[in-house]
């Protein structure tokens, strides 16, 4: 079960808030999709995803060599609402750019590596 401190620590970073906003909007994303959307190196994205996973915010699904991230289905309602508000309050221009980069991604999860 997620603790309030872990949730707020996770949300204290702008990159993690951007990742959460994308995951919440899309439902589930592969690491390679998140890398393309934010335009950042894979190790940096993976490090932020690990922080959120360890905090109890995210769950993973493995499919072959790919790892997909989604909001943990066991998040309590209070935590989900906080994530929802934090995602909604992300700078609109930045959020729009992330979604546009994701939409333009040429190598979808069937061809990208995680």
C-alpha positions as CSV (number, residue, x, y, z in Angstrom):
1,X,0.0,0.0,0.0
2,X,1.3,3.4,-0.9
3,X,2.2,5.8,1.9
4,X,1.4,9.6,1.6
5,X,5.1,10.6,1.9
6,X,6.2,8.2,-0.9
7,X,3.4,9.6,-3.1
8,X,4.4,13.3,-2.5
9,X,8.1,12.5,-2.9
10,X,7.3,10.9,-6.3
11,X,5.3,13.9,-7.4
12,X,8.0,16.4,-6.3
13,X,9.9,15.9,-9.6
14,X,8.6,17.5,-12.8
15,X,9.8,14.6,-15.0
16,X,7.9,12.1,-12.9
17,X,4.8,14.3,-13.1
18,X,5.1,14.3,-16.9
19,X,5.6,10.6,-17.0
20,X,2.5,10.1,-14.8
21,X,0.4,12.4,-16.9
22,X,1.2,10.4,-20.0
23,X,0.7,7.0,-18.3
24,X,-2.6,8.2,-16.9
25,X,-3.8,9.6,-20.2
26,X,-2.7,6.5,-22.3
27,X,-3.4,3.8,-19.7
28,X,-0.2,1.9,-20.3
29,X,3.0,2.7,-22.1
30,X,6.3,1.0,-22.9
31,X,9.5,2.4,-21.7
32,X,10.5,3.2,-25.3
33,X,7.3,5.2,-25.8
34,X,8.1,7.2,-22.7
35,X,11.6,7.8,-23.9
36,X,10.3,9.1,-27.2
37,X,7.6,11.2,-25.7
38,X,9.9,13.0,-23.3
39,X,13.0,13.0,-25.6
40,X,15.3,12.0,-22.7
41,X,17.8,9.1,-22.4
42,X,16.4,5.7,-21.4
43,X,18.4,5.4,-18.2
44,X,17.0,8.6,-16.9
45,X,13.4,7.6,-17.7
46,X,13.9,4.2,-16.2
47,X,15.4,5.7,-13.0
48,X,12.3,7.9,-12.6
49,X,9.9,5.0,-13.3
50,X,11.7,2.9,-10.7
51,X,11.2,5.6,-8.1
52,X,7.5,5.6,-8.8
53,X,7.3,1.8,-8.9
54,X,9.0,1.5,-5.6
55,X,6.7,4.1,-4.1
56,X,3.7,2.0,-5.2
57,X,2.4,4.3,-7.9
58,X,3.1,2.1,-10.9
59,X,2.8,-1.5,-11.8
60,X,4.6,-3.2,-14.7
61,X,3.7,-5.8,-17.3
62,X,6.4,-7.7,-19.2
63,X,5.8,-8.9,-22.7
64,X,8.9,-10.5,-24.1
65,X,11.7,-7.9,-23.8
66,X,9.3,-5.0,-23.4
67,X,8.2,-3.5,-20.1
68,X,4.9,-1.6,-19.9
69,X,4.0,0.8,-17.1
70,X,0.6,1.7,-15.8
71,X,-0.9,3.1,-12.6
72,X,-1.1,0.5,-10.0
73,X,-4.6,-0.9,-9.8
74,X,-4.3,-1.1,-6.0
75,X,-3.9,2.7,-5.6
76,X,-6.3,3.9,-2.9
77,X,-8.8,6.4,-4.2
78,X,-7.2,9.3,-2.3
79,X,-3.8,8.6,-4.1
80,X,-5.5,8.2,-7.5
81,X,-7.2,11.6,-7.1
82,X,-3.9,13.3,-6.1
83,X,-2.2,11.8,-9.2
84,X,-5.1,12.9,-11.3
85,X,-4.9,16.5,-10.0
86,X,-1.1,16.6,-10.4
87,X,-1.4,15.3,-14.0
88,X,-4.1,17.8,-14.8
89,X,-2.0,20.7,-13.4
90,X,1.0,19.9,-15.7
91,X,2.0,22.8,-18.0
92,X,-0.3,22.4,-21.0
93,X,2.3,23.2,-23.6
94,X,4.8,20.7,-22.2
95,X,2.1,18.0,-21.9
96,X,0.9,18.7,-25.5
97,X,4.5,18.4,-26.8
98,X,5.0,15.1,-25.0
99,X,1.8,13.7,-26.5
100,X,2.8,14.9,-30.0
101,X,6.2,13.3,-29.8
102,X,4.5,10.1,-28.6
103,X,2.1,10.2,-31.6
104,X,5.0,10.8,-34.0
105,X,7.0,7.9,-32.7
106,X,7.9,5.6,-35.6
107,X,9.1,2.5,-33.7
108,X,6.1,1.3,-31.7
109,X,6.6,-1.3,-28.9
110,X,6.7,-4.2,-31.3
111,X,10.1,-2.9,-32.6
112,X,11.6,-0.9,-29.7
113,X,13.7,-2.3,-26.9
114,X,13.1,-1.7,-23.2
